Amino acid sequence: MKNIRISWQIFVTSLLITVFALLSVTWYASSIGRDFFREQARENLRVRAELIDKLVHDDLLQQNEQELQNKLKNIQIGDSTRITLILPSGRVLADTEKDPALMDNHLQRPEIVQAINKPYGTSIRFSKTVKRDMMYVAIPIWQEKTLAGFVRTARDIAMVEQTIAGMQRRIFFAGIFMAVLTAVASLFMSRRITHPLFNIIQQVERYAGGDFSRRLPKPHTLEMARLSEALNTMADQIDEKIEMIERQKNEQQSVLESMTEGVIAFDNSGHVISMNKAGGKLLNVDPNEVNGKFLGELIKNEALENLVIAVLETSLPQESELAVNLPNEQILTVRVSPLQDEESETLGALMVLNDITRLRNLERGRREFVANVSHELRTPLTSIKGFVEALYEGALDEPENARRFMEIIYRQTNRLISILEDLLTLSRLEREGELDEVEFRKENLKSILENAEQICMYNAEKKNIRLRLKCPSNLVVRMNSPLIEEAMINLIDNAIKYSPENMNIDILAEKKDKHVVICVKDEGAGIPDEHLSRIFERFYRVDKARSRKLGGTGLGLAIVKHIAQVHGGHVDVQSEMGRGSCFSIYLPVDL
Ligand code: ADP
């Protein structure tokens, strides 16, 4: 059913009421008017009949027909009233309109019948004689107690009807005027009522669309004002609640987003309903495009999927450590717990992912490191033990051998000390780096490099290697100079060790963007590409035998790397087989 506007309803209803009221009033007024005019006309006719009785009384008693006829003619002049004189027998004695001789007996006329018993008789009917609706009033004429005849007066009641019709017309036009007035007024009224209603509807529609920025003005009518006020209060409350929910949601969102753990929520059927940034990063997917998808569509890992399925089926939390390829292997701890409502109904599952790859790598690194250290220490110790045993078992008595063995023991002991010193340096660097205990000062870099050059000069000269330092004399860097000097000695020493005789080694320092780059460039054999990525690891050597022969511990470059790192910088190596290597330390200038 089509909805009708309230204003239209009010308008039509009030119009109908007006028209109905008008018709009723017209009808009522007409019938009252008609009665009134007829009563007037009747009374008028009766009075006239009595007057005529007085004029013709005697002639009527004597039944003097001619005289009566003459008298009636005189009376009738200038009056439309018809007068009829009738004998008790019903015979017409005289009549103002027609010859009595031609008129039939009137005894059965209703007004005559009534007048026999009452002070007068009356009737309204169509007169065949005058061919019009007539009102008749007849009064009885008494001679003493004997009925002597009737005086009947009659008049055309068309006039009465005309008067009533005129009245009806006037009421009708007044009614039309009233109806138009009412229509306009009701239209105006309905507009006045519905206008604020329209505002309210528009506003409520805005609220329904989520726009709570505007409030309703206060209408004039009490009811509308209360409605508007109630709506405004409601909007304030909803707005506040939405804001609160939004704030809470944002807070929860930012908590989720700032978590390093990946958090993924699933609904009851296993579809993802939300995923935080860390979750997206761990699974290598865009968290904004995962909603509504199954976990299997995002990552091919059955074990991970099974955990979610198990929780959804059993409502029991599950925990596991999994290796996933995304595309590099990552080790994740996965905890999946059921999402439950207040009635402990399972609504879904919540997965928390933790990337422990680094932790596991560190553990592996430490294990390897312990194994490496043991191995590195074991070699010289075994050698020392062997030679001590040889001496003990008699070599002491062979001065030549004894001296040689003692030399080896001395060398191996030095080697042990070197390894331990390097290990201590490394652990000190690690500890101080972690605790921020390293002291930095702004120093002139050139003088530090010159010191390192001086210290290495002796070894260089032994191989006839020329050290060439190139550094701007005003280059000031915030650093820990003993550490930088140690790193430089390590790099220059390596360059000397792994270069043939008569070569050049360049020590270059310059400012590049946000770093000061110190580079030690040799013309040695170079390092094969496959070793470059691991060369800074502890105990990593390209050629183990050569390194040992040259007295290397395999820790020099690891120390260099750590020194660069405690300065907030990093290291880099470039090498070309047969042409030489270039080791660089990058130190941030704004440290
Ligand atoms: P080591 O004590 O063995 O020199 P380092 O940590 O200083 O240990 O160096 C690790 C390995 O890197 C060396 O064993 C060597 O194989 C290689 N290396 C270092 N510097 C150079 C260089 N300038 N030229 C070629 N190889 C180098």
Boltz pocket constraint, residues with backbone or C-beta under 6 A from the ligand:
constraints:
  - pocket:
      binder: B
      contacts: [[A, 490], [A, 491], [A, 494], [A, 495], [A, 496], [A, 498], [A, 499], [A, 522], [A, 524], [A, 525], [A, 526], [A, 527], [A, 535], [A, 537], [A, 540], [A, 541], [A, 542], [A, 543], [A, 547], [A, 548], [A, 551], [A, 552], [A, 553], [A, 554], [A, 555], [A, 556], [A, 557], [A, 558], [A, 581]]
      max_distance: 6.0
